[in-house]
Amino acid sequence: AEGMPPLLVLGLLMAGLYHNVHGLPGGMLGQKNVTQEDQHHRTPVDNLRLASSNTDFAFSLYKQLASTDPNKNVIFSPLSVSMALAFLSLGARGTTLVEILTGLKFNLTETSEAEIHQGFQHMLRSLSQPNSLLQLSLGNAMFVNEKLKLLDKFRDDAKALYASEAFATNFQDPTAAKELINDYVKEKTRGNIVDLVKHLDPNTAMVLVNYIFFKAKWETPFDPDDTFEAKFFVGKGKSVKVSMMSIEDLTMPYFRDEDLSCTVVELKYTSNDSALFILPDKGKMEQVEATLLPETLRRWRGSLQMRKVDELYLPKFSISSDYNLEDTLPQLGMSEVFTTQADLSGVTGARNLAVTQVVHKTLIEVAETGTEAAAATGNKVTLMSGKLGPMTIVNFNRPFLLSILSKDTQSIMFLVKVVNPNQA
């Protein structure tokens, strides 16, 4: 039965490319064509290598975003940001290209540029397979100044590798252009992300958009009758009231990490994708954040063992974020693309484009799922069975981390830090 969406997540990335005022006419730099052969002869190694780079990038970006304000929720889609930047790199040349790909944590001596694009193409394809148990849409689009003549190669690669449509746009009329982009995004994210673009400069040359929409049901739903009001401790002695979902006697993948002082549990969706919840011990969030690395995630996932959890408490929440990444990405080594030195000559053949704006917007909702209670009231009586021995209780009543992983690609679709479930 259709009830509340158990999890709804949207990530979106917009990169606005502007005409670079001090544009230098520059020819195309030699570049190997990304062919469409070899696409079907891929080995799983490529997938793993891509997932490992994506995880590395996810945690690096997470640390930048979390360091700006440790008391704020962090929520973004690493997959969306990586894919949008890889898509942008199709038009980059020279050091601009190298900075973007190494910033995405690819080792260019091990992985060729063509392999990187094919990896994303493969990922996009496997995530776009129809699945009745999951609503997932992921995609790219570009809105191009109608006076801008795109190189055929760029247009073809954008379509073949990133399934991106190109829309001719009149940026001289910023209001109409903004409406065109916002309406497109709103439709693709089923009405959940509105007003992605707040302001557009009439000099905009191109806007790149990547969107991701994810909605799935828990394999074992929480019973709404068991949700109660409880305290969530946001910080030293400070608490907020939240709606706390609860479930008893659930056998689930569980790992107690004594080295890092945290507890890790996995909740599966009916689609087989999963949400990994990481609960640092009181006061240990910063210690856990410092160790976020691809190998930590691998160790956690490899150490999970089925375990009966007597009581699990998880707050319901709906939080969103809005980031301007043009200030954050240079910290990860991608700086040239935002300056007049940018070389995006692979887009039009001329060196007169630079990126001025990268907007990323995400929304996530976690709820019980199940039918909406109709007009029926019932009191639930629970028999306190005489439980003996130590009980395993996992109570998410303090800041925690959440990572949503795609089972097909092993990539992190969403990475979230919940400091305060009531912070919109």
Secondary structure as GFF3:
##gff-version 3
##sequence-region A 1 424
A	DSSP	beta_strand	7	24	.	.	.	ID=ss1
A	DSSP	alpha_helix	44	68	.	.	.	ID=ss2
A	DSSP	beta_strand	74	76	.	.	.	ID=ss3
A	DSSP	alpha_helix	78	89	.	.	.	ID=ss4
A	DSSP	alpha_helix	94	103	.	.	.	ID=ss5
A	DSSP	alpha_helix	113	127	.	.	.	ID=ss6
A	DSSP	beta_strand	134	145	.	.	.	ID=ss7
A	DSSP	alpha_helix	152	162	.	.	.	ID=ss8
A	DSSP	beta_strand	165	169	.	.	.	ID=ss9
A	DSSP	alpha_helix	174	188	.	.	.	ID=ss10
A	DSSP	beta_strand	204	216	.	.	.	ID=ss11
A	DSSP	three_ten_helix	224	226	.	.	.	ID=ss12
A	DSSP	beta_strand	228	235	.	.	.	ID=ss13
A	DSSP	beta_strand	238	257	.	.	.	ID=ss14
A	DSSP	beta_strand	262	268	.	.	.	ID=ss15
A	DSSP	beta_strand	274	280	.	.	.	ID=ss16
A	DSSP	alpha_helix	285	290	.	.	.	ID=ss17
A	DSSP	alpha_helix	294	303	.	.	.	ID=ss18
A	DSSP	beta_strand	305	315	.	.	.	ID=ss19
A	DSSP	beta_strand	317	324	.	.	.	ID=ss20
A	DSSP	three_ten_helix	329	332	.	.	.	ID=ss21
A	DSSP	three_ten_helix	336	338	.	.	.	ID=ss22
A	DSSP	alpha_helix	345	348	.	.	.	ID=ss23
A	DSSP	beta_strand	351	366	.	.	.	ID=ss24
A	DSSP	beta_strand	393	395	.	.	.	ID=ss25
A	DSSP	beta_strand	400	405	.	.	.	ID=ss26
A	DSSP	beta_strand	412	418	.	.	.	ID=ss27
###
